[in-house]
C-alpha cells in the first residue's frame, strides 16, 4: 500500500494550534506532538544553557536569553526551541515573530529526527544565525553557523571546548563543558 497523498492530509493554522491541549509544534501545517515531559537530564542541560547565556548577556543591551517560547514563523508554522537568544524586541508577549539569533535544541529519542532534519532546514531557511544541536546521550554539541549564502556550515563538534558566538553587537563565549554537569 502506498503513502497517503498530501492533498488528503489536514493542514492546520496558528488559530487552530492555539486552541490545542498539550504541547505541540506546527510545521507547514503539520502538527508534531512534543515529547513527553523532558527528562531530568534534559531539564538540567537546558537550565545550564540558560544560566550560561543569561550570565554572558548581562552586559548586552540588545540580546536576551529565553527558555522555550513559541516562534510563529507563519500562519501554519509554530516551533518552540529549547533555549534561544533574540537580538530584537518582541512585538508581543505571546510569541516571537522574528528569527532568534541563536537556537539550542536538546535531542531526545522522540525529537532527534525532527531536530536534525526538519528544524535544521527550517532554521536555516528562516535566517537563524547559529543552530546548536545538543546530544545528551553522547555529551556532544554540533554547532552550525549560517554563511553568507544562507546555508549552515558546521563550526565544530564540541564536548568541553568553548565556542564564541558573535551576535548583533554582543559576544557570547560559551563554555560547553559546563552544560553536562
Residue pairs with C-beta under 8 A, 6 or more apart in sequence:
9 30
10 29
11 29
11 30
11 76
12 26
12 29
12 30
12 31
12 76
13 29
13 75
13 76
14 26
14 72
14 75
14 76
14 78
15 75
17 24
17 26
17 31
17 78
20 31
22 33
22 34
23 33
23 34
23 80
24 31
24 32
24 33
24 34
25 31
25 32
25 34
25 78
25 79
25 80
26 32
26 76
26 77
26 78
26 79
27 77
27 79
27 118
27 119
27 122
28 76
28 77
29 76
29 77
32 114
34 80
34 111
35 108
35 109
35 110
35 111
36 110
38 46
38 106
38 108
39 108
41 136
42 82
42 106
42 108
42 136
44 181
45 106
45 134
45 136
45 179
45 180
46 67
46 68
46 82
46 83
46 104
46 106
48 178
48 179
48 180
48 181
49 82
49 83
49 104
49 106
49 134
49 179
50 65
50 67
50 83
52 174
52 175
52 178
52 179
53 65
53 83
53 85
53 172
53 174
54 65
56 172
56 173
56 174
57 63
57 64
57 65
57 85
57 170
57 172
60 167
60 169
60 170
61 169
62 87
62 167
62 168
62 169
62 170
63 85
63 86
63 87
63 101
63 167
63 168
63 169
63 170
64 85
64 86
64 87
65 83
65 84
65 85
66 83
66 84
66 85
66 86
66 100
67 82
67 83
68 80
68 81
68 82
68 83
69 80
69 81
69 84
69 95
69 96
70 78
70 79
70 80
70 94
70 95
70 96
71 78
71 79
71 80
71 81
71 84
71 95
71 96
71 97
71 99
71 100
72 78
72 95
72 96
72 97
73 79
73 122
73 126
77 122
78 95
79 119
79 122
81 100
81 103
81 104
81 105
82 104
82 105
82 106
82 134
83 103
83 104
83 106
84 100
84 102
84 103
84 104
85 100
85 101
85 102
85 165
85 167
85 172
86 96
86 98
86 100
86 101
87 101
87 167
87 168
87 169
87 170
88 98
90 96
90 97
90 98
91 97
91 98
99 123
99 126
99 127
99 128
100 128
101 128
101 129
101 130
101 167
101 168
102 128
102 129
102 130
102 131
102 132
102 165
102 167
102 172
103 123
103 128
103 130
103 131
103 132
104 132
104 134
105 111
105 115
105 119
105 131
105 132
105 133
105 134
106 134
106 136
107 115
107 116
107 133
107 134
107 135
107 136
107 137
112 135
115 133
116 133
120 131
120 133
120 144
120 152
123 131
123 152
124 131
124 144
124 146
124 150
124 151
124 152
125 150
127 146
127 150
128 146
129 145
129 146
129 167
130 143
130 144
130 145
130 146
130 165
131 143
131 144
131 146
131 152
132 141
132 142
132 143
132 144
133 141
133 142
133 144
134 141
134 179
135 141
135 142
136 180
139 159
139 180
140 157
140 158
140 159
141 157
141 158
141 159
141 176
141 179
142 154
142 156
142 157
143 154
143 155
143 156
143 157
143 158
143 163
144 152
144 153
144 154
144 155
145 152
145 153
145 155
146 152
146 153
147 153
155 163
156 163
158 176
159 176
159 177
159 180
160 176
160 177
161 176
161 177
162 173
162 174
162 175
162 176
162 177
163 173
163 174
163 176
164 171
164 172
164 173
164 174
165 171
165 172
165 174
